[in-house]
Amino acid sequence: MKNLFYILIFIPLSCYSQNDNCERGANFGGNIICLPKLDGYSECFHKPAIQTFLLNRNIPTNIDFGFYLNQTDLGILEKSGVYPDGDYIKVFGVKAIANLKADQSVLQMLINEFKKDGCDSLIHLDFNEFDFNVSLNEPPKCLKNYSYNNSSFSKLMLSHFIDDNGVSVKQVMTLNLLLLDERIICFCYYSEFRGEKSVELHEQKNNSILKQTYSN
């Protein structure tokens, strides 16, 4: 199961809508998954620049099928080809469980495995005492585990890497396991780390994403 954790995090063109709150429907494991409309973001998975971005970060065991970018960064990307270091959402699933009909018991089994990292002890995190240092290219550091509702599980993490422009970047990321349409779907939200406040803002925005996803 630890291998599954590292697999999850390392990062038709016409629109189909299940309802008015969906940007489009995406096929995963034979089910059509609603990709929700999210305030301030554009769902741009099929744009060539995004396909290149995802190809360079391809995880063979995962199936990517959604990508959201804030509208400002999308405009910059399309004009200059500069990729963002944060404020985007990747939506994907794991091939091995694509056809698994999931329910609360399946989600809970995955949650139990993810909680074995000891991160639960940080659930009432005191940011003044927490060490935000994370070495370059080491596995992401877990900051917090929590559940927004009984159909989700979120792991808040901090990573450090060299981006496509050769710049050292610290990034906040939340891996959200979601039970949607009888499948386990991953929404991974990324933002730049700019100190303690940026982590708090990241969590607030992640929860807004989940709220909008489950309001559909």
WOQUIRA-V940559 format. One record per residue. SS is DSSP state (~ for helix, > for strand, _ for the rest). OMEGA is omega in degrees with one decimal (* if undefined). D_CENTER is the distance of its C-alpha to the mean C-alpha in whole Angstrom. Layout:
# WOQUIRA-V940559
((SS & OMEGA & D_CENTER) (SS & OMEGA & D_CENTER))
This chain:
# WOQUIRA-V940559
((_ & 176.2 & 18) (~ & 177.9 & 18) (~ & 178.4 & 17) (~ & 179.6 & 15) (~ & -178.8 & 13) (~ & 175.7 & 13) (~ & -175.2 & 13) (~ & -168.5 & 9) (~ & -169.7 & 8) (_ & 152.6 & 10) (_ & * & 8) (_ & -173.3 & 22) (_ & 179.0 & 22) (_ & -176.7 & 24) (_ & 174.7 & 22) (_ & -177.9 & 22) (_ & 172.6 & 21) (_ & 175.8 & 22) (_ & -174.1 & 23) (_ & -179.2 & 23) (_ & 179.2 & 20) (> & 170.5 & 18) (> & 176.5 & 17) (> & 173.9 & 18) (> & 179.8 & 18) (> & -179.2 & 16) (> & 173.4 & 18) (> & 179.7 & 16) (_ & 178.9 & 19) (_ & 176.6 & 21) (> & 175.1 & 20) (> & -177.6 & 19) (> & 176.3 & 16) (> & 170.8 & 16) (> & -168.9 & 13) (> & 168.4 & 14) (_ & -178.7 & 15) (_ & -178.1 & 14) (_ & 175.6 & 16) (_ & -176.8 & 16) (> & 172.6 & 14) (> & 174.5 & 15) (> & -167.3 & 14) (_ & -175.9 & 15) (_ & -173.0 & 14) (_ & 178.6 & 18) (_ & -176.6 & 19) (~ & -178.6 & 20) (~ & 179.3 & 19) (~ & 176.9 & 15) (~ & 177.0 & 16) (~ & 178.8 & 18) (~ & -178.4 & 15) (~ & 179.4 & 13) (~ & 180.0 & 16) (_ & -180.0 & 17) (_ & -174.2 & 14) (_ & 171.9 & 14) (_ & -172.4 & 14) (_ & -177.8 & 17) (_ & -179.1 & 16) (> & 173.7 & 13) (> & 175.8 & 13) (> & 176.8 & 11) (> & 176.0 & 12) (> & 178.4 & 10) (> & 178.1 & 9) (> & 177.6 & 10) (> & 178.4 & 12) (> & -168.0 & 14) (~ & 177.9 & 18) (~ & -178.7 & 19) (~ & 177.3 & 17) (~ & 177.9 & 18) (~ & 178.3 & 21) (~ & 180.0 & 21) (~ & -177.0 & 20) (~ & 180.0 & 22) (~ & -169.7 & 25) (~ & -178.5 & 25) (_ & 179.0 & 22) (_ & -178.3 & 21) (_ & -178.7 & 17) (_ & 173.8 & 15) (_ & -179.8 & 14) (_ & -177.0 & 11) (_ & 172.7 & 10) (> & -176.6 & 8) (> & 174.6 & 5) (> & 179.8 & 5) (> & -176.0 & 6) (> & 174.6 & 8) (> & 180.0 & 11) (> & -176.7 & 13) (~ & -174.0 & 16) (~ & -179.1 & 18) (~ & -177.2 & 17) (_ & -176.0 & 17) (_ & 179.9 & 21) (_ & 175.7 & 20) (_ & -171.1 & 21) (_ & 174.1 & 19) (_ & -177.6 & 20) (~ & -178.6 & 20) (~ & 177.7 & 22) (~ & 177.6 & 19) (~ & -178.4 & 17) (~ & 176.9 & 19) (~ & 178.4 & 20) (~ & 178.6 & 16) (~ & -179.5 & 16) (~ & 178.7 & 19) (~ & -178.2 & 18) (~ & -178.8 & 15) (~ & -177.9 & 18) (~ & -179.4 & 20) (~ & 178.3 & 19) (_ & -175.7 & 21) (~ & -179.6 & 18) (~ & -179.0 & 19) (~ & -178.4 & 22) (~ & -171.9 & 20) (_ & 172.7 & 19) (_ & -170.8 & 22) (_ & 172.3 & 21) (_ & -174.9 & 24) (_ & 179.5 & 22) (_ & -177.5 & 26) (_ & -174.9 & 26) (_ & 178.1 & 23) (_ & -178.0 & 23) (_ & 179.6 & 20) (_ & 174.9 & 22) (_ & -174.7 & 20) (_ & -179.2 & 22) (_ & 174.5 & 21) (_ & 172.1 & 19) (_ & 178.7 & 19) (_ & 179.6 & 16) (_ & 179.0 & 14) (> & -180.0 & 16) (> & 176.7 & 14) (> & -172.2 & 15) (> & 167.1 & 15) (> & 173.9 & 14) (> & 176.3 & 14) (_ & 177.1 & 14) (_ & 175.3 & 14) (_ & -175.6 & 16) (_ & 176.8 & 18) (_ & -177.3 & 16) (> & 173.3 & 12) (> & -176.0 & 12) (> & 176.5 & 9) (> & -179.2 & 10) (> & -172.1 & 10) (> & 176.3 & 11) (> & 179.2 & 13) (> & -177.2 & 14) (> & -175.2 & 16) (> & 174.0 & 17) (> & -175.9 & 19) (_ & -176.6 & 18) (_ & -179.8 & 19) (_ & 178.9 & 22) (_ & -177.5 & 23) (_ & 176.1 & 22) (> & -174.4 & 21) (> & 167.4 & 17) (> & -172.3 & 16) (> & 171.5 & 12) (> & 179.9 & 11) (> & 174.1 & 7) (> & 173.0 & 6) (> & 178.7 & 5) (> & 170.3 & 6) (> & -175.0 & 9) (> & 171.5 & 10) (> & -178.6 & 14) (> & 174.9 & 15) (_ & 176.6 & 18) (_ & 175.1 & 19) (> & 171.9 & 16) (> & -176.4 & 13) (> & 178.9 & 10) (> & 168.3 & 6) (> & 179.2 & 4) (> & -178.8 & 0) (> & -177.0 & 4) (> & 171.6 & 7) (> & 179.6 & 10) (> & 175.2 & 14) (_ & 178.7 & 15) (_ & 179.9 & 19) (_ & -174.2 & 20) (~ & -175.8 & 20) (~ & -178.7 & 20) (~ & 177.3 & 17) (~ & 179.2 & 15) (~ & 178.6 & 16) (~ & 177.6 & 16) (~ & -178.6 & 12) (~ & 178.0 & 12) (~ & -178.8 & 14) (~ & 177.5 & 12) (~ & 179.5 & 9) (~ & 174.8 & 12) (~ & 176.5 & 13) (~ & 179.8 & 10) (~ & 179.2 & 11) (~ & 179.8 & 14) (~ & 179.4 & 14) (~ & -176.2 & 13) (~ & 175.7 & 15) (_ & -178.3 & 18) (_ & * & 18))
